């Protein structure tokens, strides 16, 4: 069987462990960023065919895929990134290939379709409406109150999302004309959780709930670190979140074969579990690595095997070793990194990777040097939510005291000799 992988993840070095015959059966179309520092020559001969596409997101990439499918008699198209879900589904339909359908891909990419289906099945969701202009947005705010969240229906994480808190912001939700209908949602106040795992044919195969210390909104727009930890099975929220994600997966037209998912939920002050969103791909950031440390399952690899129509090994009961992770990004404001800890002394530390450059001036979290450090840590067996939250706060406090940013320096700062704490 010949398979084509649409790829923008740095996982090429893992493909041989998932597809031992990848040199004969795998055609890879990849973004240059996934190659690492080695460049295309380092991958020569490791796949049946490799195409490095400079403008990976361009429509012409679809034309290239069609040519490669015909030239290599490709039987299945595989993906790992959310931006490829709909593109791959349309290509499968046009080329008559098996795999996730357009209806399934749309349900997991279009948040209005997603939450309409989930809500109709009884899953609690925020009040929402497609809005085409400021007048419709103001009507929605009058009906549901402020704040209002405005986002693209196919957005990723909180990128491009806005939270409108007053009448002036309602009149100016963007910097230019609205290119398409936006999704307006009522603000949901509460703690945020994510559930990660594998699904197939509308059923959950494997899942584990985790708690975010800070919301995704605060991470992307408020300079808060991304800190998360897996819930213990005896935590009362563990079973509730597993039930919630089963209800969501059952409500949406799911892909056949094992497929990774990443779902996010709110727990409100009145103890409701409300769906934020779900994606039919592995979670971003450090979720995949933390999940693999805990379960032995790489969500990218399992999802690729499932899309290829192949079996996936699942861990037995009681074999999960709970982990947490933290990722620190540059602040939203322009700032210079003055001190970066070289080691993490916290108990349970599994791996700490400092990647920032002391003396470097960062221009927000979307600059080329996107993250400055990652931490993976083991969590003790058992324990309820309060103990987990305390552990996550301990990680947050350590970083706040060990790292140092300079927000006052307005001049360009030359590269400096690293000074580690």
C-alpha positions in Angstrom: 0.0 0.0 0.0 1.2 3.5 -0.9 0.4 6.3 1.5 0.8 10.1 1.2 1.4 12.2 4.2 0.6 15.9 4.3 3.0 17.1 7.0 4.0 20.2 8.9 5.1 18.6 12.2 8.7 17.8 13.2 8.1 14.1 13.3 9.9 12.7 10.2 12.4 10.9 12.4 9.6 8.9 14.0 7.9 7.7 10.8 10.1 4.6 10.4 9.0 3.3 13.9 5.4 3.6 12.9 5.8 2.6 9.2 8.8 0.2 9.0 8.4 0.0 5.2 8.2 3.8 4.8 11.1 3.8 2.2 8.8 1.9 -0.2 5.3 3.0 0.8 5.4 6.6 2.1 5.1 9.7 -0.1 5.7 12.8 2.1 4.7 16.4 1.2 6.1 18.6 3.9 6.5 22.2 5.1 10.2 23.1 5.3 9.9 23.9 9.0 9.3 20.2 9.7 12.8 19.2 8.4 14.8 20.7 11.3 18.3 22.0 10.8 19.5 19.1 8.6 17.6 20.1 5.4 16.1 17.9 2.7 19.3 16.0 1.9 19.3 14.4 5.3 16.1 12.6 4.4 17.1 11.3 1.0 16.2 7.7 0.5 14.2 7.4 3.7 10.8 7.7 1.9 9.4 6.5 -1.4 9.2 10.2 -2.4 9.8 13.5 -0.5 8.5 16.9 -1.7 9.4 20.0 0.3 6.9 22.8 -0.4 8.0 26.3 0.5 4.4 27.7 0.3 2.8 24.7 2.0 -0.6 26.4 2.6 -1.0 27.5 -1.0 -3.8 26.0 -3.2 -1.1 24.7 -5.5 -0.1 22.2 -2.9 -3.4 20.4 -3.5 -2.6 20.2 -7.2 0.8 18.7 -6.4 -0.8 16.1 -4.1 -3.2 15.1 -6.9 -0.2 14.6 -9.3 1.6 12.5 -6.7 -1.4 10.4 -5.9 -1.7 9.4 -9.5 2.0 9.0 -10.1 2.5 6.7 -7.1 -0.9 5.0 -7.1 -1.5 6.4 -3.6 -4.3 4.6 -1.7 -4.7 6.8 1.4 -3.9 10.4 2.4 -2.8 11.0 6.0 -2.5 14.2 8.0 -1.4 15.4 11.4 -2.2 19.2 11.4 -5.6 20.8 11.8 -5.0 23.0 8.8 -4.9 19.9 6.6 -8.1 18.2 7.8 -10.5 19.8 5.3 -8.0 19.9 2.5 -7.3 16.2 2.8 -11.0 15.4 3.0 -11.7 17.3 -0.2 -8.8 15.5 -2.0 -10.1 12.1 -0.9 -13.5 12.9 -2.2 -12.2 14.2 -5.5 -9.8 11.2 -5.9 -12.1 8.5 -4.6 -9.9 7.5 -1.7 -11.1 6.1 1.7 -10.7 8.1 4.9 -12.3 10.9 6.8 -15.2 12.4 4.8 -15.9 16.1 4.1 -18.9 16.1 6.5 -16.8 14.7 9.3 -13.9 17.1 8.6 -16.3 20.1 8.6 -17.8 19.1 11.9 -14.4 19.1 13.5 -13.2 22.2 11.9 -16.1 24.6 11.7 -17.0 25.6 15.3 -20.5 26.7 14.4 -21.3 23.3 12.8 -19.5 21.5 15.6 -21.3 23.2 18.5 -24.7 23.1 16.7 -24.4 19.3 16.4 -23.1 18.9 19.9 -25.8 21.2 21.3 -28.6 19.4 19.5 -27.4 16.1 21.1 -27.7 17.7 24.6 -24.0 18.7 25.1 -23.9 22.1 27.0 -22.3 24.8 24.7 -22.1 28.6 25.0 -24.8 30.7 23.3 -23.5 31.5 19.8 -24.4 33.1 16.5 -22.8 33.8 13.1 -22.5 37.5 12.7 -21.9 39.4 9.4 -21.4 42.9 10.6 -21.3 45.2 13.7 -25.1 45.5 13.9 -25.6 41.8 14.2 -22.8 41.6 16.8 -24.4 44.4 18.8 -27.7 42.5 18.7 -26.0 39.4 20.0 -24.4 41.3 22.8 -27.7 42.9 23.8 -29.3 39.5 24.1 -26.4 37.6 25.9 -24.5 40.4 27.6 -20.8 41.2 27.7 -18.0 40.0 27.3 -18.5 38.5 23.8 -15.9 36.3 22.2 -15.5 36.7 18.4 -13.6 34.2 16.4 -13.2 32.7 12.9 -15.3 29.5 12.6 -12.2 27.6 11.6 -9.7 29.2 13.9 -6.9 27.4 15.7 -6.4 27.7 19.5 -7.1 31.4 20.4 -5.1 32.9 17.4 -7.1 35.8 16.0 -9.7 35.6 18.7 -11.0 38.7 20.4 -12.9 39.3 23.6 -15.1 42.3 23.4 -15.9 43.9 26.8 -17.5 47.3 26.0 -19.7 49.1 23.5 -16.7 50.6 21.7 -15.1 47.3 21.1 -18.3 46.0 19.7 -18.1 48.6 17.0 -14.5 47.8 16.2 -14.1 44.0 16.4 -11.3 44.0 13.8 -8.8 46.1 12.0 -10.4 45.8 8.6 -13.5 44.6 6.7 -14.9 41.3 7.8 -13.7 38.7 5.2 -16.3 36.1 6.2 -19.0 35.6 8.9 -17.5 35.5 12.4 -18.7 33.4 15.2 -19.9 35.3 18.3 -20.1 33.5 21.6 -21.1 34.4 25.1 -18.2 34.5 27.5 -18.0 31.4 29.8 -16.4 32.0 33.1 -14.7 29.0 34.7 -11.7 26.7 35.0 -10.5 25.1 31.7 -9.7 21.4 31.1 -8.6 19.4 28.1 -9.2 15.8 27.2 -6.9 14.0 24.8 -7.0 10.6 23.3 -8.1 8.4 20.4 -11.5 7.9 18.8 -12.9 5.8 15.9 -16.3 5.7 14.3 -18.0 7.9 16.8 -16.6 6.1 19.9 -13.8 7.0 22.3 -11.0 4.4 22.4 -8.7 6.1 24.9 -8.9 9.3 26.8 -7.4 11.2 29.8 -8.5 14.5 31.2 -6.1 17.3 32.2 -6.4 20.7 33.8 -5.0 23.9 32.5 -3.7 26.3 35.1 -4.5 29.2 32.9 -6.9 29.5 30.0 -5.7 29.4 26.4 -6.9 32.9 26.1 -4.6 34.1 28.9 -1.7 32.1 27.4 -2.1 33.6 23.9 -3.2 37.1 24.9 -2.1 37.7 28.5 1.5 36.2 28.7 0.4 33.5 31.1 2.4 30.2 30.8 0.9 27.1 29.4 0.8 24.7 32.4 -1.2 21.5 32.5 -1.5 18.3 34.5 -3.4 15.1 34.2 -6.2 14.5 36.6 -6.1 11.5 38.9 -8.7 8.8 38.2 -10.2 9.3 41.7 -10.8 13.0 41.0 -14.6 13.5 40.7 -14.0 15.5 37.5 -12.2 12.6 35.8 -15.2 10.5 35.0 -17.4 13.6 34.3 -14.9 14.9 31.7 -14.6 11.4 30.1 -18.4 11.2 29.8 -18.5 14.7 28.4 -16.0 13.9 25.6 -17.8 10.6 24.8 -21.0 12.6 24.3 -19.3 15.1 22.0 -17.6 12.4 19.9 -20.9 10.5 19.6 -22.7 13.7 18.4 -20.3 14.4 15.6 -19.7 12.4 12.4 -16.4 10.7 13.2 -13.6 9.4 11.1 -13.3 5.7 10.5 -10.2 4.2 12.1 -8.2 5.4 15.1 -7.9 9.2 15.1 -6.4 11.5 17.8 -8.7 14.2 19.3 -8.1 17.2 21.6 -11.2 18.6 23.4 -11.4 21.5 25.7 -14.1 22.2 28.3 -15.1 24.8 30.9 -16.2 24.0 34.4 -18.4 26.9 35.4 -19.0 28.3 38.9 -22.3 26.5 39.1 -20.5 23.2 38.3 -21.5 22.7 34.7 -19.2 21.1 32.1 -19.5 23.2 28.9 -17.8 22.3 25.6 -15.3 24.8 24.4 -14.3 22.9 21.2 -12.9 19.7 19.9 -10.4 18.9 17.1 -9.7 15.6 15.2 -6.0 15.8 15.7 -3.5 15.7 18.5 -3.3 18.6 20.9 -0.6 21.2 20.3 2.2 22.4 22.4 3.7 19.7 24.6 0.5 17.6 24.9 1.7 14.8 22.6 5.0 14.3 24.5 3.3 14.4 27.9 0.7 11.9 26.8 3.3 9.5 25.4 5.2 9.7 28.7 2.1 8.9 30.6 0.6 6.2 28.3 3.2 5.0 25.9 1.0 6.1 23.0 2.2 8.7 20.6 -1.0 10.5 19.4 0.5 11.5 16.1 1.7 8.0 15.3 -1.5 6.3 16.4 -3.6 8.7 14.4 -1.5 8.1 11.3 -1.8 4.3 11.7 -5.5 4.7 12.0 -5.8 6.8 8.9 -3.8 4.1 7.1 -6.4 1.6 8.1 -4.0 -0.2 10.5 -4.4 -1.4 14.1 -3.3 0.7 17.0 -2.0 -0.8 20.3 -3.7 0.7 23.4 -2.4 0.6 27.0 -3.9 -1.7 29.4 -5.9 -0.5 32.5 -3.9 0.9 35.3 -0.8 1.6 33.2 -1.0 5.3 32.9 1.7 7.3 34.8 0.3 10.8 35.2 2.4 13.7 33.9 2.2 17.4 33.6 4.0 19.9 31.4 4.7 23.6 31.2 5.7 25.7 28.2 6.9 29.3 28.6 6.5 31.7 25.6 7.8 35.2 25.2 5.5 37.9 26.7 2.9 39.5 24.6 4.8 42.8 24.9 8.2 43.2 23.4 10.8 42.2 26.0 14.4 41.1 26.4 15.2 37.8 28.2 17.7 38.6 30.9 17.8 35.4 32.9 16.9 31.8 32.0 17.2 28.9 34.4 19.4 26.1 33.1 18.0 23.4 35.4 14.6 22.8 37.1 15.0 21.7 40.8 11.4 20.8 41.3 10.6 17.3 42.5 9.2 15.0 39.8 11.1 16.8 37.0 11.4 14.4 34.0 12.9 16.8 31.4 13.6 20.5 31.3 14.5 22.0 28.0 15.6 25.7 28.0 15.6 27.0 24.4 15.4 30.8 24.8 18.4 33.1 24.2 19.5 35.3 27.1 20.0 38.8 25.8 17.6 38.3 22.9 14.8 40.8 22.3 11.5 39.0 21.6 8.6 40.5 19.8 5.7 38.6 21.3 4.8 34.9 21.4 4.4 34.7 17.6 8.0 35.7 16.9 10.2 33.1 15.2 11.6 32.0 18.5 8.2 31.0 19.8 9.0 29.3 23.1 11.8 29.8 25.6 11.5 26.7 27.8 9.6 23.4 28.3 9.2 21.3 31.4 7.8 17.7 31.8 7.1 16.4 35.3 5.6 13.3 37.0 2.5 13.7 39.2 1.9 11.5 42.2 -0.7 8.7 42.1 -4.1 9.7 43.4 -5.1 13.1 44.7 -8.0 15.4 43.9 -8.2 18.7 42.1 -6.8 20.9 44.9 -3.6 18.9 45.0 -3.1 19.1 41.3 -3.8 22.8 41.2 -1.2 23.4 44.0 1.4 21.4 42.0 0.7 23.5 38.8 1.0 26.7 40.8 4.3 25.5 42.3 5.7 25.2 38.7 4.4 28.6 37.9 5.9 30.2 41.0 9.3 28.6 40.3 9.5 30.0 36.8 8.3 33.5 38.0 11.2 33.6 40.4 13.9 32.0 38.2 13.4 33.7 34.8 13.7 37.5 34.3 12.4 39.7 31.5 13.2 43.3 30.8 10.3 45.3 29.4 11.9 48.7 29.7 14.7 48.3 27.1 13.3 50.0 24.0 16.5 49.6 21.9 17.6 46.6 19.9 19.8 44.4 22.1 22.8 42.6 20.5 23.3 38.9 21.2 24.7 38.5 24.7 26.7 35.7 26.4 24.1 33.4 28.1 23.8 33.9 31.8 21.9 31.0 33.4 20.4 31.2 36.8 
